[in-house]
Amino acid sequence: MSLCFSSNLFTLHSPKCHSYKSRFSSQFINQIQVNSFSCSLSSFPLCLSKPLKFSRQRTTPITASAETTTVEKDQSLFRNKNPEDINVLVVGSTGYIGKFVVKEFVNRGFNVIAVARERSGIRGKNSKEETLNELQGANVCFSDVTDLESLEKSVKGLDVSIDVVVSCLASRTGGIKDSWKIDYEATKNSLVAGKNFGAKHFVLLSAICVQKPLLEFQRAKLKFEAELMKEAEEDDGLTYSIVRPTAFFKSLGGQVELVKDGKPYVMFGDGKLCACKPISEEDLASFIADCVLSEDKINQVLPIGGPGKALTPLEQGEMLFRLLGREPKFLKVPIGIMDFAIGLLDFLVKIFPSLEDAAEFGKIGRYYAAESMLLLDPETGDYSAEKTPSYGSDTLEEFFERVLREGMAGQELGEQAGIF
Ligand SMILES: NC(=O)c1ccc[n+]([C@@H]2O[C@H](COP(=O)([O-])OP(=O)(O)OC[C@H]3O[C@@H](n4cnc5c(N)ncnc54)[C@H](OP(=O)(O)O)[C@@H]3O)[C@@H](O)[C@H]2O)c1
Protein backbone atom coordinates (compact mmCIF):
# COMPACT_ATOMS: atom_id res chain seq x y z
CA MET A 1 0.00 0.00 0.00
CA SER A 2 1.31 3.40 -0.80
CA LEU A 3 1.53 6.19 1.66
CA CYS A 4 2.03 9.76 0.56
CA PHE A 5 3.17 12.25 3.09
CA SER A 6 1.14 15.40 3.02
CA SER A 7 3.17 18.52 2.53
CA ASN A 8 2.26 20.17 5.82
CA LEU A 9 3.44 17.33 8.00
CA PHE A 10 7.08 17.95 7.49
CA THR A 11 9.65 20.65 7.62
CA LEU A 12 12.77 19.85 5.73
CA HIS A 13 16.18 21.27 6.42
CA SER A 14 18.21 22.05 3.41
CA PRO A 15 21.92 22.55 3.19
CA LYS A 16 23.32 25.81 2.02
CA CYS A 17 23.56 26.06 -1.67
CA HIS A 18 27.25 25.53 -2.38
CA SER A 19 28.80 25.70 -5.77
CA TYR A 20 29.26 22.32 -7.35
CA LYS A 21 32.99 22.49 -7.46
CA SER A 22 33.43 23.38 -3.83
CA ARG A 23 31.01 20.60 -2.84
CA PHE A 24 32.93 17.98 -4.70
CA SER A 25 36.35 18.78 -3.35
CA SER A 26 37.74 16.32 -0.87
CA GLN A 27 36.85 18.79 1.84
CA PHE A 28 33.23 19.24 0.91
CA ILE A 29 31.77 17.15 3.64
CA ASN A 30 33.26 19.54 6.15
CA GLN A 31 31.71 22.56 4.52
CA ILE A 32 28.12 21.46 4.78
CA GLN A 33 26.02 22.46 7.72
CA VAL A 34 22.98 20.38 7.05
CA ASN A 35 20.49 21.99 9.37
CA SER A 36 21.04 25.63 8.67
CA PHE A 37 18.07 26.24 6.41
CA SER A 38 14.54 25.04 6.30
CA CYS A 39 11.87 24.87 3.65
CA SER A 40 8.46 23.39 3.18
CA LEU A 41 8.05 19.89 1.85
CA SER A 42 5.52 20.95 -0.71
CA SER A 43 8.23 21.96 -3.13
CA PHE A 44 10.03 18.61 -2.75
CA PRO A 45 7.61 15.80 -3.29
CA LEU A 46 8.30 12.71 -1.28
CA CYS A 47 6.22 9.61 -1.59
CA LEU A 48 6.86 6.44 0.27
CA SER A 49 5.55 3.08 -0.78
CA LYS A 50 5.70 1.91 2.82
CA PRO A 51 6.42 3.59 6.12
CA LEU A 52 10.11 4.00 6.73
CA LYS A 53 11.34 1.64 9.39
CA PHE A 54 14.99 2.47 9.50
CA SER A 55 16.75 1.27 12.53
CA ARG A 56 19.28 4.06 12.68
CA GLN A 57 18.95 7.77 13.10
CA ARG A 58 20.30 10.07 10.47
CA THR A 59 23.54 11.71 11.43
CA THR A 60 23.07 15.45 11.65
CA PRO A 61 24.81 17.69 11.13
CA ILE A 62 27.79 16.41 9.18
CA THR A 63 30.66 18.65 10.12
CA ALA A 64 34.35 18.33 10.84
CA SER A 65 33.81 17.86 14.55
CA ALA A 66 35.11 15.13 16.82
CA GLU A 67 31.56 13.83 16.98
CA THR A 68 31.57 13.39 13.21
CA THR A 69 34.69 11.26 13.42
CA THR A 70 32.91 8.87 15.76
CA VAL A 71 29.88 8.80 13.51
CA GLU A 72 32.02 8.14 10.46
CA LYS A 73 33.78 5.28 12.18
CA ASP A 74 30.42 3.81 13.14
CA GLN A 75 29.15 4.13 9.63
CA SER A 76 32.16 2.47 8.07
CA LEU A 77 31.11 -0.57 10.06
CA PHE A 78 27.92 -0.99 8.09
CA ARG A 79 29.30 -4.16 6.53
CA ASN A 80 29.10 -5.82 9.94
CA LYS A 81 25.39 -5.16 10.14
CA ASN A 82 22.48 -7.22 8.95
CA PRO A 83 20.97 -6.15 5.62
CA GLU A 84 17.80 -4.87 7.35
CA ASP A 85 19.98 -2.35 9.20
CA ILE A 86 21.68 -1.10 6.04
CA ASN A 87 20.09 1.79 4.15
CA VAL A 88 20.71 1.71 0.42
CA LEU A 89 19.85 4.71 -1.74
CA VAL A 90 19.26 3.67 -5.36
CA VAL A 91 19.25 6.35 -8.07
CA GLY A 92 18.24 5.35 -11.58
CA SER A 93 15.86 2.94 -9.83
CA THR A 94 13.31 2.99 -12.65
CA GLY A 95 15.68 1.96 -15.44
CA TYR A 96 16.09 -1.43 -17.10
CA ILE A 97 18.77 -2.48 -14.60
CA GLY A 98 17.73 -0.16 -11.74
CA LYS A 99 14.36 -1.91 -11.33
CA PHE A 100 16.06 -5.27 -10.91
CA VAL A 101 18.65 -3.79 -8.58
CA VAL A 102 15.87 -2.48 -6.32
CA LYS A 103 14.14 -5.86 -6.40
CA GLU A 104 17.38 -7.69 -5.59
CA PHE A 105 18.19 -5.47 -2.60
CA VAL A 106 14.61 -5.77 -1.33
CA ASN A 107 14.76 -9.57 -1.68
CA ARG A 108 18.04 -9.61 0.24
CA GLY A 109 16.36 -7.70 3.07
CA PHE A 110 18.08 -4.32 2.75
CA ASN A 111 16.27 -1.06 3.48
CA VAL A 112 15.96 0.44 0.03
CA ILE A 113 15.27 4.07 -0.77
CA ALA A 114 14.55 4.29 -4.49
CA VAL A 115 14.79 7.76 -5.98
CA ALA A 116 12.45 8.26 -8.93
CA ARG A 117 10.91 10.95 -11.09
CA GLU A 118 7.21 11.62 -10.84
CA ARG A 119 6.93 10.44 -14.44
CA SER A 120 9.42 7.63 -14.94
CA GLY A 121 10.31 5.11 -17.61
CA ILE A 122 10.86 5.55 -21.33
CA ARG A 123 9.37 8.92 -22.33
CA GLY A 124 7.91 9.26 -18.83
CA LYS A 125 5.27 6.64 -19.53
CA ASN A 126 4.83 5.59 -15.89
CA SER A 127 2.73 7.53 -13.39
CA LYS A 128 3.61 7.81 -9.72
CA GLU A 129 1.28 4.93 -8.90
CA GLU A 130 2.85 2.72 -11.56
CA THR A 131 6.31 3.57 -10.28
CA LEU A 132 5.31 2.71 -6.71
CA ASN A 133 3.90 -0.55 -7.97
CA GLU A 134 7.05 -1.33 -9.93
CA LEU A 135 9.33 -0.63 -6.98
CA GLN A 136 7.40 -2.57 -4.38
CA GLY A 137 9.20 -3.21 -1.13
CA ALA A 138 11.31 -0.06 -1.48
CA ASN A 139 10.67 3.36 -0.01
CA VAL A 140 10.17 5.48 -3.09
CA CYS A 141 11.41 9.03 -2.85
CA PHE A 142 10.19 11.23 -5.70
CA SER A 143 12.89 13.76 -6.32
CA ASP A 144 15.11 15.34 -8.94
CA VAL A 145 18.61 13.89 -9.19
CA THR A 146 19.60 16.64 -11.60
CA ASP A 147 19.13 19.25 -8.88
CA LEU A 148 21.45 18.69 -5.94
CA GLU A 149 19.59 20.96 -3.58
CA SER A 150 16.27 19.29 -4.20
CA LEU A 151 17.81 15.81 -3.94
CA GLU A 152 19.40 16.68 -0.61
CA LYS A 153 16.18 18.13 0.70
CA SER A 154 14.32 14.98 -0.25
CA VAL A 155 16.89 12.73 1.40
CA LYS A 156 16.96 14.94 4.47
CA GLY A 157 13.19 14.64 4.67
CA LEU A 158 13.57 10.90 5.17
CA ASP A 159 15.39 11.59 8.43
CA VAL A 160 17.65 8.59 8.17
CA SER A 161 21.28 8.08 7.37
CA ILE A 162 22.41 6.54 4.11
CA ASP A 163 24.97 3.74 4.19
CA VAL A 164 25.36 2.97 0.51
CA VAL A 165 24.49 4.74 -2.73
CA VAL A 166 23.92 2.67 -5.85
CA SER A 167 23.71 4.57 -9.12
CA CYS A 168 22.05 3.00 -12.15
CA LEU A 169 21.53 6.40 -13.73
CA ALA A 170 22.04 6.80 -17.44
CA SER A 171 21.02 9.22 -20.12
CA ARG A 172 17.91 7.85 -21.77
CA THR A 173 18.88 9.37 -25.10
CA GLY A 174 22.68 9.15 -25.25
CA GLY A 175 22.64 12.74 -26.56
CA ILE A 176 25.67 14.86 -25.77
CA LYS A 177 24.18 17.32 -23.27
CA ASP A 178 21.96 14.72 -21.65
CA SER A 179 24.90 12.37 -21.14
CA TRP A 180 26.84 15.02 -19.27
CA LYS A 181 23.74 16.01 -17.31
CA ILE A 182 22.92 12.46 -16.18
CA ASP A 183 25.96 10.16 -16.49
CA TYR A 184 28.17 12.82 -14.95
CA GLU A 185 26.33 15.60 -13.11
CA ALA A 186 23.29 13.76 -11.72
CA THR A 187 25.49 10.82 -10.75
CA LYS A 188 27.82 13.22 -8.98
CA ASN A 189 24.82 14.77 -7.21
CA SER A 190 23.94 11.35 -5.85
CA LEU A 191 27.47 10.95 -4.49
CA VAL A 192 27.46 14.41 -2.91
CA ALA A 193 24.00 13.95 -1.40
CA GLY A 194 24.78 10.40 -0.31
CA LYS A 195 28.01 11.42 1.40
CA ASN A 196 26.28 14.34 3.01
CA PHE A 197 23.90 11.90 4.67
CA GLY A 198 26.54 9.44 5.74
CA ALA A 199 27.10 7.11 2.77
CA LYS A 200 30.31 5.15 3.05
CA HIS A 201 30.13 3.10 -0.13
CA PHE A 202 29.19 4.02 -3.69
CA VAL A 203 28.33 1.42 -6.29
CA LEU A 204 28.40 2.75 -9.83
CA LEU A 205 26.82 1.00 -12.77
CA SER A 206 29.15 2.01 -15.58
CA ALA A 207 29.89 0.21 -18.85
CA ILE A 208 32.75 -1.92 -20.17
CA CYS A 209 32.98 0.27 -23.27
CA VAL A 210 34.48 3.16 -21.29
CA GLN A 211 37.80 1.34 -21.69
CA LYS A 212 37.96 2.79 -25.17
CA PRO A 213 36.17 6.13 -24.90
CA LEU A 214 35.20 7.56 -28.27
CA LEU A 215 31.69 8.73 -27.36
CA GLU A 216 30.46 11.58 -25.18
CA PHE A 217 28.51 9.39 -22.74
CA GLN A 218 31.64 7.29 -22.23
CA ARG A 219 33.68 10.42 -21.48
CA ALA A 220 31.00 11.59 -19.05
CA LYS A 221 31.02 8.22 -17.26
CA LEU A 222 34.81 8.10 -17.16
CA LYS A 223 35.02 11.56 -15.67
CA PHE A 224 32.71 10.55 -12.87
CA GLU A 225 34.57 7.27 -12.34
CA ALA A 226 37.85 9.18 -11.98
CA GLU A 227 36.34 11.66 -9.52
CA LEU A 228 34.77 8.87 -7.49
CA MET A 229 38.12 7.09 -7.20
CA LYS A 230 39.86 10.32 -6.26
CA GLU A 231 37.20 11.06 -3.67
CA ALA A 232 37.70 7.62 -2.11
CA GLU A 233 41.46 8.11 -2.12
CA GLU A 234 41.16 11.39 -0.22
CA ASP A 235 38.42 10.28 2.15
CA ASP A 236 39.41 7.06 3.83
CA GLY A 237 35.84 6.54 5.03
CA LEU A 238 34.53 6.19 1.50
CA THR A 239 34.82 3.12 -0.70
CA TYR A 240 33.50 2.32 -4.15
CA SER A 241 32.72 -0.47 -6.60
CA ILE A 242 32.64 0.45 -10.27
CA VAL A 243 30.73 -2.16 -12.23
CA ARG A 244 31.45 -2.27 -15.95
CA PRO A 245 29.13 -4.78 -17.58
CA THR A 246 29.22 -6.09 -21.12
CA ALA A 247 26.10 -6.04 -23.32
CA PHE A 248 22.63 -6.39 -21.79
CA PHE A 249 20.18 -8.85 -23.28
CA LYS A 250 17.85 -6.06 -24.42
CA SER A 251 20.61 -4.66 -26.64
CA LEU A 252 20.87 -7.97 -28.51
CA GLY A 253 17.20 -8.83 -28.79
CA GLY A 254 16.16 -6.16 -31.28
CA GLN A 255 16.15 -8.50 -34.28
CA VAL A 256 14.50 -11.54 -32.72
CA GLU A 257 10.94 -10.68 -33.70
CA LEU A 258 11.98 -9.48 -37.17
CA VAL A 259 13.80 -12.74 -37.86
CA LYS A 260 10.81 -14.68 -36.51
CA ASP A 261 8.71 -12.81 -39.09
CA GLY A 262 10.99 -14.04 -41.87
CA LYS A 263 13.41 -11.10 -42.22
CA PRO A 264 17.16 -11.72 -42.54
CA TYR A 265 19.49 -11.17 -39.60
CA VAL A 266 21.43 -7.96 -40.29
CA MET A 267 25.08 -7.67 -39.30
CA PHE A 268 28.07 -5.53 -40.19
CA GLY A 269 31.03 -6.88 -42.14
CA ASP A 270 31.36 -10.64 -41.77
CA GLY A 271 29.51 -10.60 -38.45
CA LYS A 272 32.75 -11.17 -36.57
CA LEU A 273 33.84 -7.57 -36.07
CA CYS A 274 32.87 -7.64 -32.40
CA ALA A 275 31.80 -9.97 -29.61
CA CYS A 276 30.30 -9.77 -26.13
CA LYS A 277 29.40 -11.90 -23.14
CA PRO A 278 25.80 -10.82 -22.60
CA ILE A 279 24.44 -10.58 -19.08
CA SER A 280 20.82 -10.61 -17.90
CA GLU A 281 19.20 -7.92 -15.76
CA GLU A 282 18.75 -10.35 -12.85
CA ASP A 283 22.34 -11.57 -12.92
CA LEU A 284 23.74 -8.06 -13.16
CA ALA A 285 21.47 -6.86 -10.35
CA SER A 286 22.74 -9.73 -8.21
CA PHE A 287 26.35 -8.82 -8.98
CA ILE A 288 25.64 -5.18 -8.08
CA ALA A 289 24.05 -6.22 -4.80
CA ASP A 290 27.12 -8.34 -4.01
CA CYS A 291 29.18 -5.15 -4.23
CA VAL A 292 27.71 -3.85 -0.98
CA LEU A 293 28.99 -6.57 1.34
CA SER A 294 31.71 -8.46 -0.57
CA GLU A 295 35.10 -7.32 0.63
CA ASP A 296 36.72 -8.36 -2.66
CA LYS A 297 34.62 -5.81 -4.56
CA ILE A 298 35.69 -2.82 -2.48
CA ASN A 299 37.62 -0.13 -4.38
CA GLN A 300 37.55 -2.21 -7.54
CA VAL A 301 36.75 -1.57 -11.17
CA LEU A 302 34.80 -4.67 -12.08
CA PRO A 303 34.32 -5.64 -15.72
CA ILE A 304 31.62 -8.29 -15.83
CA GLY A 305 29.90 -10.46 -18.38
CA GLY A 306 27.35 -13.25 -18.33
CA PRO A 307 28.01 -17.00 -18.42
CA GLY A 308 29.40 -18.94 -21.34
CA LYS A 309 31.62 -18.02 -24.23
CA ALA A 310 31.76 -14.68 -26.00
CA LEU A 311 29.37 -14.41 -28.95
CA THR A 312 29.82 -12.54 -32.21
CA PRO A 313 26.77 -11.16 -34.09
CA LEU A 314 27.22 -14.05 -36.56
CA GLU A 315 26.97 -16.58 -33.72
CA GLN A 316 23.97 -14.76 -32.23
CA GLY A 317 22.22 -14.90 -35.61
CA GLU A 318 23.05 -18.59 -36.04
CA MET A 319 21.67 -19.26 -32.58
CA LEU A 320 18.45 -17.51 -33.46
CA PHE A 321 17.93 -19.47 -36.70
CA ARG A 322 18.75 -22.70 -34.86
CA LEU A 323 16.06 -21.94 -32.28
CA LEU A 324 13.60 -21.20 -35.07
CA GLY A 325 14.59 -24.39 -36.91
CA ARG A 326 15.32 -22.43 -40.07
CA GLU A 327 18.23 -22.05 -42.48
CA PRO A 328 20.28 -18.94 -41.59
CA LYS A 329 19.57 -15.90 -43.75
CA PHE A 330 21.98 -13.02 -43.24
CA LEU A 331 22.20 -9.51 -44.60
CA LYS A 332 25.83 -8.37 -44.38
CA VAL A 333 26.21 -4.60 -44.41
CA PRO A 334 29.64 -3.09 -45.12
CA ILE A 335 30.79 -1.04 -42.13
CA GLY A 336 31.97 1.61 -44.61
CA ILE A 337 28.33 2.66 -45.05
CA MET A 338 28.25 3.82 -41.45
CA ASP A 339 31.54 5.66 -41.86
CA PHE A 340 30.10 7.49 -44.85
CA ALA A 341 26.93 8.46 -42.94
CA ILE A 342 28.96 9.63 -39.93
CA GLY A 343 31.29 11.67 -42.16
CA LEU A 344 28.27 13.32 -43.76
CA LEU A 345 26.64 14.09 -40.40
CA ASP A 346 29.90 15.49 -39.01
CA PHE A 347 30.06 17.81 -42.01
CA LEU A 348 26.42 18.89 -41.59
CA VAL A 349 26.90 19.58 -37.87
CA LYS A 350 29.33 22.35 -38.82
CA ILE A 351 26.49 24.06 -40.69
CA PHE A 352 23.58 22.93 -38.49
CA PRO A 353 24.85 22.54 -34.91
CA SER A 354 21.44 21.21 -33.87
CA LEU A 355 22.37 17.96 -35.63
CA GLU A 356 25.10 17.20 -33.08
CA ASP A 357 23.03 14.52 -31.34
CA ALA A 358 22.15 12.86 -34.65
CA ALA A 359 25.87 12.72 -35.47
CA GLU A 360 26.57 11.29 -32.00
CA PHE A 361 23.90 8.59 -32.45
CA GLY A 362 25.58 7.60 -35.71
CA LYS A 363 28.88 7.27 -33.87
CA ILE A 364 27.24 5.20 -31.13
CA GLY A 365 25.84 2.84 -33.76
CA ARG A 366 29.24 2.58 -35.45
CA TYR A 367 30.96 1.94 -32.14
CA TYR A 368 28.78 -1.03 -31.22
CA ALA A 369 28.94 -2.44 -34.72
CA ALA A 370 32.69 -2.80 -34.51
CA GLU A 371 33.89 -2.71 -30.90
CA SER A 372 33.70 -5.75 -28.66
CA MET A 373 32.10 -5.53 -25.24
CA LEU A 374 34.95 -7.46 -23.68
CA LEU A 375 37.89 -6.66 -21.49
CA LEU A 376 40.60 -4.77 -23.33
CA ASP A 377 43.78 -6.57 -22.39
CA PRO A 378 46.34 -3.89 -21.51
CA GLU A 379 49.18 -6.27 -22.37
CA THR A 380 48.08 -7.00 -25.94
CA GLY A 381 45.77 -4.05 -26.63
CA ASP A 382 43.19 -6.58 -27.89
CA TYR A 383 39.81 -7.55 -26.53
CA SER A 384 40.02 -10.74 -24.53
CA ALA A 385 37.03 -13.03 -24.01
CA GLU A 386 39.10 -15.21 -21.66
CA LYS A 387 39.98 -12.30 -19.39
CA THR A 388 36.41 -10.98 -19.23
CA PRO A 389 34.95 -12.34 -15.98
CA SER A 390 31.64 -14.20 -16.08
CA TYR A 391 28.84 -14.10 -13.56
CA GLY A 392 25.38 -15.61 -13.24
CA SER A 393 23.50 -18.34 -15.02
CA ASP A 394 21.07 -16.75 -17.50
CA THR A 395 22.04 -17.36 -21.12
CA LEU A 396 21.29 -15.40 -24.27
CA GLU A 397 19.83 -18.56 -25.79
CA GLU A 398 17.23 -18.77 -23.02
CA PHE A 399 16.51 -15.08 -23.52
CA PHE A 400 16.02 -15.53 -27.30
CA GLU A 401 13.69 -18.46 -26.61
CA ARG A 402 11.65 -16.30 -24.26
CA VAL A 403 11.44 -13.41 -26.75
CA LEU A 404 10.40 -15.83 -29.51
CA ARG A 405 7.62 -17.05 -27.20
CA GLU A 406 6.56 -13.84 -25.47
CA GLY A 407 7.96 -10.93 -27.47
CA MET A 408 10.19 -8.07 -26.32
CA ALA A 409 7.84 -6.57 -23.70
CA GLY A 410 9.89 -5.10 -20.85
CA GLN A 411 13.05 -5.19 -22.97
CA GLU A 412 12.53 -1.93 -24.83
CA LEU A 413 15.57 0.10 -25.70
CA GLY A 414 15.89 3.71 -24.58
CA GLU A 415 14.44 6.73 -26.32
CA GLN A 416 17.15 6.51 -28.93
CA ALA A 417 16.94 2.92 -30.14
CA GLY A 418 20.24 1.12 -30.20
CA ILE A 419 21.82 2.98 -27.31
CA PHE A 420 23.75 0.91 -24.85
N1 LIG B 1 22.52 -1.55 -22.78
C1 LIG B 1 23.64 -2.23 -22.61
O1 LIG B 1 23.86 -3.24 -23.25
C2 LIG B 1 24.65 -1.77 -21.59
C3 LIG B 1 25.81 -2.50 -21.44
C4 LIG B 1 26.73 -2.12 -20.47
C5 LIG B 1 26.47 -1.02 -19.67
N2 LIG B 1 25.33 -0.31 -19.85
C6 LIG B 1 25.12 0.83 -18.95
O2 LIG B 1 24.15 0.52 -17.97
C7 LIG B 1 23.60 1.72 -17.46
C8 LIG B 1 22.11 1.60 -17.19
O3 LIG B 1 21.44 1.21 -18.33
P1 LIG B 1 19.87 0.98 -18.35
O4 LIG B 1 19.60 0.32 -19.65
O5 LIG B 1 19.39 0.36 -17.09
O6 LIG B 1 19.37 2.52 -18.39
P2 LIG B 1 17.89 3.04 -18.58
O7 LIG B 1 16.92 1.91 -18.66
O8 LIG B 1 17.91 4.02 -19.69
O9 LIG B 1 17.61 3.80 -17.19
C9 LIG B 1 18.13 5.05 -16.92
C10 LIG B 1 17.76 5.50 -15.52
O10 LIG B 1 18.26 6.84 -15.34
C11 LIG B 1 17.16 7.70 -15.04
N3 LIG B 1 17.26 9.00 -15.68
C12 LIG B 1 17.59 9.28 -16.97
N4 LIG B 1 17.48 10.60 -17.22
C13 LIG B 1 17.04 11.16 -16.06
C14 LIG B 1 16.72 12.49 -15.67
N5 LIG B 1 16.82 13.53 -16.52
N6 LIG B 1 16.30 12.71 -14.42
C15 LIG B 1 16.18 11.69 -13.55
N7 LIG B 1 16.47 10.40 -13.84
C16 LIG B 1 16.89 10.15 -15.08
C17 LIG B 1 15.93 7.00 -15.60
O11 LIG B 1 14.79 7.51 -14.93
P3 LIG B 1 13.35 7.60 -15.68
O12 LIG B 1 12.79 6.22 -15.61
O13 LIG B 1 12.62 8.59 -14.87
O14 LIG B 1 13.61 8.03 -17.09
C18 LIG B 1 16.24 5.56 -15.29
O15 LIG B 1 15.95 5.27 -13.96
C19 LIG B 1 23.99 2.79 -18.45
O16 LIG B 1 25.00 3.54 -17.81
C20 LIG B 1 24.55 2.05 -19.62
O17 LIG B 1 25.56 2.78 -20.27
C21 LIG B 1 24.42 -0.67 -20.78
The ligand as a Gaussian input file, in Angstrom:
#p B3LYP/6-31G(d) Opt

LIG

0 1
 N       22.523000      -1.551000     -22.776000
 C       23.639000      -2.230000     -22.608000
 O       23.862000      -3.239000     -23.249000
 C       24.646000      -1.767000     -21.592000
 C       25.813000      -2.496000     -21.438000
 C       26.726000      -2.120000     -20.466000
 C       26.473000      -1.024000     -19.670000
 N       25.331000      -0.315000     -19.847000
 C       25.125000       0.829000     -18.946000
 O       24.149000       0.520000     -17.973000
 C       23.595000       1.718000     -17.458000
 C       22.106000       1.602000     -17.186000
 O       21.442000       1.209000     -18.334000
 P       19.866000       0.983000     -18.348000
 O       19.600000       0.318000     -19.645000
 O       19.391000       0.358000     -17.090000
 O       19.372000       2.519000     -18.394000
 P       17.894000       3.037000     -18.575000
 O       16.922000       1.909000     -18.664000
 O       17.913000       4.020000     -19.687000
 O       17.608000       3.796000     -17.187000
 C       18.135000       5.055000     -16.916000
 C       17.761000       5.500000     -15.521000
 O       18.263000       6.843000     -15.339000
 C       17.156000       7.699000     -15.037000
 N       17.256000       9.003000     -15.685000
 C       17.591000       9.282000     -16.966000
 N       17.478000      10.598000     -17.216000
 C       17.040000      11.163000     -16.060000
 C       16.722000      12.495000     -15.670000
 N       16.818000      13.527000     -16.518000
 N       16.297000      12.711000     -14.415000
 C       16.183000      11.691000     -13.555000
 N       16.466000      10.403000     -13.842000
 C       16.894000      10.146000     -15.082000
 C       15.931000       6.997000     -15.598000
 O       14.789000       7.513000     -14.931000
 P       13.353000       7.596000     -15.683000
 O       12.785000       6.219000     -15.606000
 O       12.619000       8.585000     -14.873000
 O       13.607000       8.030000     -17.095000
 C       16.241000       5.555000     -15.293000
 O       15.950000       5.267000     -13.956000
 C       23.990000       2.792000     -18.445000
 O       25.004000       3.540000     -17.813000
 C       24.551000       2.049000     -19.623000
 O       25.561000       2.777000     -20.275000
 C       24.415000      -0.672000     -20.776000

